[in-house]
Amino acid sequence: MSTYRTSDLALAAALKTTLRRSPAVELTSRFAEFVFSVDPSDAQPIADRFYTDELTVPARRFAQDMRDLKSLIFQARGSNDH
């Protein structure tokens, strides 16, 4: 399966909101990378619209998805401590 990766939290939340899919989180020493199991040709147009300020998403769902992604980062960092 193809994947689309980003370390941009806001873009990841927009993708999660739009694609209705949760990403996996991969940690580096300083950053978290969100990995979506989706064809990049499906995700890239969303990213392009996000960065050109043309993407519209439901505000409450976007805010909840942002919180969910932050929780995924903290959970992943906590599981690496053990």
Contacts in CASP RR format, 6 or more apart in sequence:
PFRMAT RR
TARGET T0000
AUTHOR 0000-0000-0000
METHOD contacts of the structure
MODEL  1
MSTYRTSDLALAAALKTTLRRSPAVELTSRFAEFVFSVDPSDAQPIADRF
YTDELTVPARRFAQDMRDLKSLIFQARGSNDH
1 37 0 8 1.000
2 37 0 8 1.000
2 38 0 8 1.000
2 39 0 8 1.000
2 40 0 8 1.000
3 35 0 8 1.000
3 36 0 8 1.000
3 37 0 8 1.000
3 38 0 8 1.000
3 40 0 8 1.000
4 15 0 8 1.000
4 35 0 8 1.000
4 36 0 8 1.000
4 38 0 8 1.000
4 39 0 8 1.000
4 40 0 8 1.000
4 42 0 8 1.000
4 43 0 8 1.000
4 44 0 8 1.000
4 47 0 8 1.000
5 33 0 8 1.000
5 34 0 8 1.000
5 35 0 8 1.000
5 36 0 8 1.000
6 12 0 8 1.000
6 15 0 8 1.000
6 33 0 8 1.000
6 34 0 8 1.000
6 47 0 8 1.000
7 31 0 8 1.000
7 32 0 8 1.000
7 33 0 8 1.000
7 34 0 8 1.000
9 32 0 8 1.000
9 34 0 8 1.000
9 66 0 8 1.000
9 69 0 8 1.000
9 70 0 8 1.000
10 50 0 8 1.000
10 66 0 8 1.000
11 47 0 8 1.000
11 50 0 8 1.000
11 51 0 8 1.000
12 23 0 8 1.000
12 34 0 8 1.000
12 36 0 8 1.000
12 69 0 8 1.000
13 62 0 8 1.000
13 65 0 8 1.000
13 66 0 8 1.000
13 69 0 8 1.000
14 46 0 8 1.000
14 50 0 8 1.000
14 55 0 8 1.000
14 57 0 8 1.000
14 62 0 8 1.000
15 21 0 8 1.000
15 23 0 8 1.000
15 34 0 8 1.000
15 36 0 8 1.000
15 43 0 8 1.000
15 46 0 8 1.000
15 47 0 8 1.000
16 22 0 8 1.000
16 23 0 8 1.000
16 36 0 8 1.000
16 65 0 8 1.000
16 68 0 8 1.000
16 69 0 8 1.000
17 57 0 8 1.000
17 58 0 8 1.000
17 61 0 8 1.000
17 62 0 8 1.000
17 65 0 8 1.000
18 46 0 8 1.000
18 55 0 8 1.000
18 57 0 8 1.000
19 36 0 8 1.000
19 38 0 8 1.000
19 42 0 8 1.000
19 43 0 8 1.000
19 46 0 8 1.000
21 36 0 8 1.000
21 37 0 8 1.000
21 38 0 8 1.000
22 68 0 8 1.000
22 72 0 8 1.000
23 34 0 8 1.000
23 35 0 8 1.000
23 36 0 8 1.000
23 37 0 8 1.000
23 69 0 8 1.000
23 72 0 8 1.000
24 34 0 8 1.000
24 35 0 8 1.000
24 37 0 8 1.000
25 32 0 8 1.000
25 33 0 8 1.000
25 34 0 8 1.000
25 35 0 8 1.000
25 69 0 8 1.000
25 72 0 8 1.000
25 73 0 8 1.000
25 75 0 8 1.000
25 76 0 8 1.000
26 32 0 8 1.000
26 33 0 8 1.000
26 35 0 8 1.000
27 33 0 8 1.000
27 73 0 8 1.000
27 76 0 8 1.000
27 77 0 8 1.000
27 80 0 8 1.000
32 72 0 8 1.000
32 73 0 8 1.000
32 76 0 8 1.000
34 69 0 8 1.000
36 43 0 8 1.000
46 55 0 8 1.000
49 55 0 8 1.000
END
